[in-house]
């Protein structure tokens, strides 16, 4: 839906948006929801230290033989009056050693020179920059935290934040959401999220998997395609496939200790 508003109104929306988040951590949690709404998967808010400036990671599925692309996101909750210099973007680019795309998202202003520098300073490692104006405009158009008029809605934002998982600081584990897809079910496999696969030792061929906190299974890990095998008993027990071969995909939350935990999410 397209909305009409003046530049002054947009500035006020950005200030309301910025003021809603009590700190940068809450802003990161919101961006997890935001990125998922844009079609990213395996969106993870990283730990709050030792992340090299990376606040979130995500995966975006591409078409055909190109597979999936990894994204590394830095989030900066800055006032609208702030302006991001090119050095901030260059520092982010320098902190990425892994293969993937960099994204810089802020509530502040980013001048055209900085955006140009982000894309062309190192053509082999361009950085996608989303400033406060672009972020809020996109949220308005997708009705993320804004309701018709448009009008910034704390109630709508509360609804978003209440369903956005936090880092589980108590037992120091992160979670990621990923669908068990129809293709997985038909192939009698379960694709393992990249985030989980990175935590499994390379010499591990078999793992314990706990479903919904109750049932434990011993499953094979197949590398390098990163999936769990011997999963037919799970599909039957949880009715993910019927006798005619119909597949019933399910969204799941994953986390890893010494065991893979998969909790199916029931959408209300």
N, C-alpha and C positions, 0 to 999 in steps of 0.2 A: 504494500500500500504506500502511495506517495503522499507526503504531507507538505503543506506550504507554511513557511515560517520565515521571519526576517533574520538577518545576521545578528541583531541584538537579542532576539529570542533564542537563537542557537547558542550564543554565548552564555545566556542564562541557563539553558539546559545543560551545557558542559559544566558550569559551576555547580549546579544541583547534583549532577552525576558524580563529580569529583568529591563533593562534600558528603555524599552518602557513605563512602567507604572510610571507616575509622582509621585504617592504616593500609600499607601496601599489600599486606598478606590477604586482606579481604578482597582487594582488587584482583589479586592473582586467582583467588577462588572463583570470583565472578568470571574471569577470562576462561576458566575451564569450561563453564557452561556456555559461554559465548562461542568458543571454538567448536564445541560439539554441535551447536546450532548451525554453524557454517559448514558442517559435514566432516570435520576432523574426527578421528577415532584415537583410542589409546591416549587420551589427553591426561597428563599427569602433572600435578604441582610438585616441583622438585623440593628436596629438603632445603632448609633455610640457611645452610652454610655449605661450603665446599662444592658449590655447583658452578663455579666459574662465571657467575653472573647470569646463568640460565635459570629462569623462574618456572617455566613449563616446557614440557616436550609433548609432541603430538605426531600422529601419522596421518597421511592423506593417501587414499587409494587412487592410483592412476590406472589408465586404461591399457589393456593388453600386456605386452611383454615387459613394459617398463616397471611393473610391480608397484611397491609402495614408496613414498617419499617421507623422510624424517624431517621434522621441523623442530627448531629450538627457539624458544620465545623468551625475550626479556620484557618485563612489565615495569613501567615507571609511573607511579601515581604522583604526578606533579601538578601544581596549580596552573590554571590557564595562562597566567601572566608569564610563566616560565617558557623559555625557548631552548630547544635541544640543539647543541652545537655538533658539528661533524665528528668531533673527538669521541663523543659518547657511542656513536655508531661504529667507529673504527675499533674501539675497545671491545665491543661485543663481537665483531668479526674476528678479532685476534684471539678471543677466548674459546672459539669453536675449533676443536681438533677432529671431531667426528664428521663423517660424511652426512650432509643434510643442509637444509635451508635455514637461514636466520630470519627472525621476525622481531621487530622492535615495536612495542605497543605502549603508548603513553596518553595521558589525559592532557598533556601540555601541547604547546605549539611546536611544529617542526617546519623550519623555513625551507623554501624551495632548494636553496643551495645544499642544505643537509640531505634532503631527499635525493637530489642528483648525485651527491657524493656517495650515498648509501648504495646506489645501484651501479655506479661506474668507477668508483675508486679502485676496486678490485673486481673486474668483470667475472672472474672465476668464483668469487664468493660474494654475490650481491646480497644486500640486506633489504627485506621488505619492511617499510616503515608505515605505521598507522598512527596518525596523531589524534589529538582529542576531538577535533572537528570531524574527521573521517570516522572515528570510532562511534561517536554519539549519533552522527547521521545514519550510520549503518544500523545502530540499535533502534533508532526511531523507525526506519523503514521496515525492520523485521519485528517491530513491537517487542523488543527485548528491554524490559524495564521502563517502557513508555506506553501510554495508552492513548487512545484516539483524542485528537485535537492538533498536535500531540501535547501530552502533559506528562512530565516526569512523575512517576508513581513509586513512592516508597513501598507501598503494599506489593506492587508487582516485583520490585527488587527483593523484598523479603521472601516472596515465594520462590524466586530463583535461588537465593542464598540458602534457604532451608533445605533444598534438595541437592545442593552441591556438596559432595563429600569433602571433609577436611583430612589433612594428614593425621594419621593416628599416632599422636606423640607418645601415648602410653606404652605401646609395644613397638614403636619405631618402625612401623610398616606403612607402605603406601599402597593404594589400590588403584586399579584401572578398570574401566568398563569396556567390554568388547562383546559383540554378538557372537553366539554360536550360530553360524549361518546355515541356510538351506544347502548350500554347496558342501559345507562341512558334513552335515548330517547324511547327505546322499553318498559322500565318499567314505563314511564311517571313520571320520577323524575329527579332532578338535584343534583348530589352529591356536597356537600359543601366542599371546601378545608379546611384542618385542620387549616391552618393559619387564615382563616375567622371564623371558628367555635369557635376558642379560644376567639374571641372578642365579641361573642354574649352571653348575659346573660343567665344563666342556666334556668331561669324561663320564657324565651321568647318562645312562641309557634307560633308566627306569626311575619313576618318581611316585611318591604317594600323593594322591589327589583326594581332597575332602570336598564333597558336594553339600551345599546348604548347611554346613556345620555339623552334619550328622554322619553321612555315609562315606566310608573310606575305600578307595580303589588303588590298586597298583597298576600303573599304566606305562607303556613304552614311550620314550621320547625319540622321535625320528628327526635326525639332522640330515642335511642342512635346511630342510623345508620347514622345520620348526612346528611340528604338530604332535599331538598325543594320539596314539593308536590303542587298539583293544578297548574301544569305547562303546561297543554295541550294547553292553549291559546297562550303561548309563542312559543311552537313548531310549531303551525299552522301559526302564524303571520310571523315568521322568516324562515319558510319552512325547519324546521329541521326534519319533518316527512311528508310523503305524504299519500294519501288515501289508498294505498296498504300496508301501514305499513313499508315502507322503511325508514331507519334512515339515517340522514345526519349529522355526527359529526362535531363539530366546536370548534376551539381553542378559548379560552376567557381569558381576563385579568379581574381579580377580585380585588376589594378593598372595604374597609368598613369604613364608618363614623358612623352615626346612621342608615344608610341604606346600604344594599348590592348593589354594583354597578358591573354589568357584561357587559363588552364591547367585542363584537365579533371581532376576529382578522382575517382580510382577507389576506391570503398569496398571495404575488405577484409572 
